[in-house]
Amino acid sequence: MLPKMGKISPDVFERVIKPRLGAGFEGKGVVVGPQNGVDCAVLRIGGKFVVVETDPFYVAKELGFELATWFAVNILASDVASMGAKPDYLCVDLNLPLEMTDAEFEEMWAGVHKACKELGISVVSGHTARYPGCTYPMVGGAVMMGVCDKYVTPAGAKPGDALILTKGAAIEASALLSHFFRPAVVEHFGEEFAKKANKIAREMSVVEDALTAFGVDGGKSMHGAKGAEGNVGVSAVHAMHDATECGVYGALCEMSEVSKVGMKVRKKDIIVKPEVEKMCWLFQIDPYVSISEGTLLISAAKESADGIISALERKHIAASVIGEVVMGAGVEVDGKPLAHPREDPFWNACGGKTIRKK
């Protein structure tokens, strides 16, 4: 049986990777190391925290280079922002397809430059070459870093917290599939619908979501965000996690597991945009378990939930309270236990074989 597409399972991570981490961390200032469900490391250097993230450099050429590179940069930046840190530095390794022309490379790099400039990110190192066997959309890898005084991780959810979700389910899956298979979308729903579905692509980032939410004051309590030692006015946010692979349900399961808490969720309160609902119907995928870069799961003090939602709405970011954190373990949706989805249907949908016939 061939391995599934997408990320390795938590079992493989725990068995193969976690026991073998090179020289280890003793005396090296590693505050947060590799964990399943936590996308970034945190290092303490010179009295500051450095949040470090690694991901593929994902350039979906079907989006056009400007949008594709905006997305590639924002994928990386979103993970750093989800830890409460502003993204500051990018190191990028570009392993380009042999067929990429010089003109295409210039267009692609102009998009990277523009996206980084918009977010205040400096490109500080890299490697660029063409190699056989390299193809879109995975054209290399990158490291994003942010320097901060305080941070959160997905492991900080506390019983009594409200669970807040931004934008809703299957943002990324719907946006990308609407571009990848635009003729099929137009055939089923028309040109105007296809334009609306395509526009969702600009929502595939949680940088503003995360930094806005983390900026909401949680008072002077010393039990706020990890890393906030000695800071007056700590964040009301205790944990954040972007709902990437396996979508909203995957993010809930991962935050629950790494925080060692239970969660009670109301399915009806999870936003599903009309365009998302139709796209998921067309490709026969479940919106709640489909990849959703652009969707942020926030665990925050219940008394601050309204303030966080108001702050997000001022930035024109839709959000809803979808449940609460409780004592115990595991996630319940409408009273029924939820298992981690493990496999994201988006990857099979990318092959075009799941599209409904007209």
C-alpha positions in Angstrom: 0.0 0.0 0.0 1.4 3.4 -1.1 1.8 6.1 1.6 -0.9 8.8 1.5 -0.3 12.2 0.1 0.2 15.1 2.4 1.8 15.3 5.8 3.1 12.2 7.6 0.9 10.9 10.4 1.5 11.9 14.1 2.5 8.2 14.7 5.3 8.4 12.1 6.5 11.7 13.6 6.6 10.3 17.1 8.3 7.1 16.0 10.8 8.2 13.4 11.6 11.9 13.8 11.1 12.9 17.4 13.7 10.5 18.9 16.3 11.6 16.4 16.9 15.3 16.7 20.6 15.6 16.2 22.7 17.1 19.0 19.6 17.9 21.2 18.7 21.1 22.9 20.6 21.3 26.2 22.1 24.8 26.6 20.9 26.0 23.2 18.0 28.2 24.3 15.3 26.0 22.7 12.0 27.0 24.4 9.7 25.2 22.0 11.0 22.3 20.0 9.4 19.9 17.4 5.9 18.8 18.4 3.0 17.3 16.4 0.5 20.1 16.0 2.9 22.9 16.6 4.3 24.4 13.4 7.1 26.6 14.8 10.1 26.4 17.1 10.8 29.1 19.6 14.4 30.1 20.6 15.5 32.4 23.4 18.3 34.6 22.1 19.7 37.7 23.9 16.5 38.3 26.0 14.2 38.0 23.0 12.2 35.1 21.5 12.8 34.0 17.9 9.9 32.1 16.3 11.2 29.9 13.5 9.0 28.1 10.8 9.9 25.8 7.9 7.6 24.9 5.0 7.7 24.1 1.3 7.8 27.1 -1.1 4.4 26.4 -2.7 3.9 28.2 -6.0 0.6 27.3 -7.6 1.3 28.6 -11.2 -2.5 28.4 -12.1 -3.0 31.4 -9.8 -0.7 33.6 -11.8 2.7 34.4 -10.4 1.7 37.5 -8.4 -1.1 35.7 -6.5 0.8 32.5 -6.3 3.9 34.1 -4.7 1.7 36.2 -2.4 0.2 32.9 -1.2 3.7 31.2 -0.9 4.9 34.0 1.3 1.8 34.2 3.4 1.7 30.4 4.1 5.1 30.8 5.9 4.2 34.1 7.5 0.9 32.8 8.8 2.6 30.1 10.9 4.9 32.7 12.6 2.0 35.1 13.2 0.0 32.2 14.7 2.6 32.2 17.5 1.9 35.9 18.1 5.1 37.1 16.4 5.3 39.5 13.5 7.1 37.8 10.6 10.5 39.5 10.1 13.0 37.4 8.1 12.7 35.0 5.1 15.4 32.5 4.0 14.3 30.8 0.8 15.7 27.8 -1.2 14.3 27.8 -4.8 14.7 24.5 -6.7 13.1 25.6 -10.0 11.8 23.5 -12.8 14.1 23.2 -15.8 11.4 24.6 -18.1 11.0 27.9 -16.1 12.2 30.7 -18.3 14.2 33.7 -17.1 11.2 35.9 -17.7 9.0 33.7 -15.6 11.6 33.7 -12.8 11.8 37.4 -12.9 8.0 37.6 -12.7 7.9 35.1 -9.8 10.6 36.9 -7.8 8.9 40.3 -8.3 5.9 38.7 -6.7 7.9 37.4 -3.7 9.5 40.9 -3.3 6.1 42.6 -3.4 4.5 40.2 -0.9 7.4 40.5 1.5 7.5 44.2 1.3 3.7 44.4 2.1 4.3 42.4 5.3 7.6 44.1 6.3 9.6 40.9 5.8 13.3 41.1 4.8 14.7 38.3 2.5 18.1 37.6 4.2 19.4 34.4 2.6 18.7 31.8 0.0 19.7 29.4 -2.8 18.4 29.5 -6.3 18.9 27.0 -9.1 17.1 24.8 -11.7 17.3 21.1 -11.3 15.8 18.0 -13.0 12.8 16.5 -11.3 11.6 19.8 -9.8 8.1 20.9 -10.7 5.3 23.1 -9.6 3.9 23.7 -7.1 6.7 22.6 -4.7 9.6 24.6 -6.0 11.8 24.6 -2.9 11.6 25.3 0.8 11.8 28.3 3.1 12.4 29.4 6.7 10.4 32.3 8.1 11.4 34.0 11.4 9.9 36.6 13.8 11.4 38.3 16.8 9.1 39.0 19.7 8.9 39.6 23.5 6.0 37.2 24.0 4.3 34.4 22.1 1.7 31.7 22.2 1.6 28.2 20.9 -1.3 25.8 20.0 -0.5 24.1 23.4 -1.9 27.0 25.6 -5.7 26.4 25.5 -7.2 26.5 29.0 -10.5 25.0 30.3 -13.1 27.8 30.3 -11.7 29.4 27.1 -13.9 30.4 24.2 -13.0 28.8 20.8 -13.1 31.4 18.0 -12.7 30.6 14.3 -12.0 33.2 11.6 -13.3 33.1 8.0 -14.7 29.6 8.2 -14.0 26.2 6.7 -12.2 25.1 3.5 -11.0 28.5 2.4 -7.8 27.3 0.8 -9.3 24.1 -0.8 -12.2 26.1 -2.4 -10.0 28.9 -3.6 -7.3 26.7 -5.1 -9.7 24.3 -6.8 -11.7 27.1 -8.2 -8.5 28.3 -10.0 -7.2 24.8 -10.9 -10.5 23.7 -12.5 -12.0 27.0 -13.5 -13.7 25.6 -16.7 -15.6 23.0 -14.6 -16.6 25.6 -12.1 -17.9 27.9 -14.9 -19.7 25.0 -16.5 -21.6 24.1 -13.3 -22.2 27.5 -11.7 -21.4 30.2 -14.3 -18.8 32.9 -14.8 -19.9 35.2 -12.0 -19.8 32.4 -9.4 -16.3 31.5 -10.6 -15.1 35.0 -10.1 -16.4 35.0 -6.5 -14.8 31.7 -5.8 -11.5 32.9 -7.2 -11.6 36.0 -5.0 -11.5 33.8 -1.9 -7.8 33.2 -2.7 -6.9 36.6 -1.2 -8.2 35.3 2.2 -5.6 32.5 2.3 -3.6 34.1 5.1 -4.0 34.5 8.9 -1.2 37.0 9.4 -3.7 39.9 10.1 -6.1 37.6 11.9 -3.4 36.4 14.3 -1.7 39.7 15.0 -5.0 41.4 15.5 -6.4 38.8 18.0 -3.1 38.6 19.9 -3.1 42.4 20.3 -6.3 42.3 22.4 -5.4 43.1 26.0 -6.0 40.4 28.5 -5.3 42.5 31.5 -2.4 42.3 34.0 -2.8 38.6 34.8 0.5 36.7 34.9 -1.3 33.6 33.5 -1.6 35.0 30.0 0.5 34.2 27.0 3.6 32.0 27.4 6.7 34.1 27.1 4.9 37.2 28.5 7.0 37.1 31.8 7.0 40.6 33.3 4.9 42.2 30.6 1.9 44.3 31.8 -1.1 43.9 29.6 -0.7 40.3 28.3 -2.8 39.0 25.5 -6.3 37.6 26.0 -5.3 34.9 23.6 -4.0 31.6 25.1 -3.5 29.5 21.9 -3.7 29.9 18.1 -3.5 27.4 15.3 -4.1 27.9 11.6 -6.4 25.2 10.0 -4.2 24.0 7.3 -4.0 20.3 6.4 -7.2 18.4 7.5 -8.9 21.7 8.0 -11.0 22.9 10.9 -11.5 19.5 12.4 -7.8 18.7 12.1 -6.9 22.0 13.9 -9.3 21.3 16.7 -7.9 17.8 17.3 -4.3 19.0 17.2 -4.9 21.9 19.6 -6.9 19.6 22.0 -4.2 17.0 22.0 -1.2 19.3 22.4 -3.0 21.4 25.1 -4.2 18.3 26.9 -7.8 19.7 27.1 -11.2 18.8 25.9 -13.3 20.8 23.5 -17.0 21.1 22.9 -17.9 22.4 19.4 -21.1 23.5 17.7 -21.0 22.6 14.0 -23.7 25.2 13.1 -21.5 28.0 14.4 -18.6 27.2 12.0 -18.9 29.6 9.1 -19.2 27.9 5.7 -19.3 30.5 2.9 -21.9 29.9 0.2 -19.1 29.7 -2.4 -17.2 27.1 -0.2 -20.4 25.0 0.2 -20.9 24.8 -3.6 -17.2 24.2 -4.3 -17.1 21.3 -1.8 -20.2 19.9 -3.3 -18.7 20.0 -6.8 -15.5 18.3 -5.8 -17.3 15.9 -3.3 -15.1 16.9 -0.3 -16.0 17.6 3.3 -15.4 21.3 4.1 -14.7 20.6 7.7 -11.7 18.4 7.0 -10.3 20.1 3.9 -7.2 22.3 3.9 -8.0 25.9 4.9 -5.0 28.2 5.1 -6.7 31.5 6.0 -8.7 30.0 8.8 -7.4 30.7 12.3 -8.5 28.7 15.5 -8.2 30.9 18.6 -8.5 29.8 22.2 -9.0 32.9 24.4 -10.4 34.0 27.7 -14.2 33.8 27.5 -14.7 37.3 28.8 -12.5 38.7 25.9 -14.2 36.8 23.1 -16.5 39.7 22.1 -13.6 42.1 22.1 -11.5 39.8 19.9 -14.3 39.3 17.4 -15.0 43.1 17.3 -11.3 43.8 16.7 -11.3 41.2 13.8 -14.5 42.7 12.4 -12.9 46.1 12.3 -10.3 44.6 10.0 -13.2 43.1 7.9 -12.3 39.5 9.1 -15.4 37.4 9.8 -15.2 35.3 13.0 -17.5 33.3 15.2 -17.4 31.5 18.6 -17.7 27.8 17.8 -17.4 26.3 21.2 -15.5 26.1 24.4 -12.5 24.4 26.1 -13.3 22.0 28.9 -11.5 19.7 31.3 -10.6 16.3 29.9 -9.4 15.2 26.5 -10.6 15.0 22.9 -13.1 17.0 20.8 -16.8 16.6 20.7 -18.9 18.1 17.8 -22.5 18.4 18.7 -22.0 15.9 21.5 -20.3 13.3 19.3 -16.6 12.4 19.6 -14.4 13.6 16.8 -11.3 11.7 15.6 -8.5 13.4 13.7 -9.3 13.2 10.0 -5.7 12.0 9.2 -6.2 12.4 5.4 -7.1 15.6 3.6 -9.5 15.1 0.6 -8.0 18.1 -1.1 -5.0 16.2 -2.5 -7.2 13.7 -4.3 -9.5 16.4 -5.5 -6.4 18.1 -7.1 -6.3 15.2 -9.6 -9.8 16.2 -10.9 -11.2 12.8 -10.5 -13.8 13.8 -7.8 -15.5 16.5 -9.9 -19.2 15.8 -10.3 -20.5 15.3 -13.8 -22.8 17.9 -15.2 
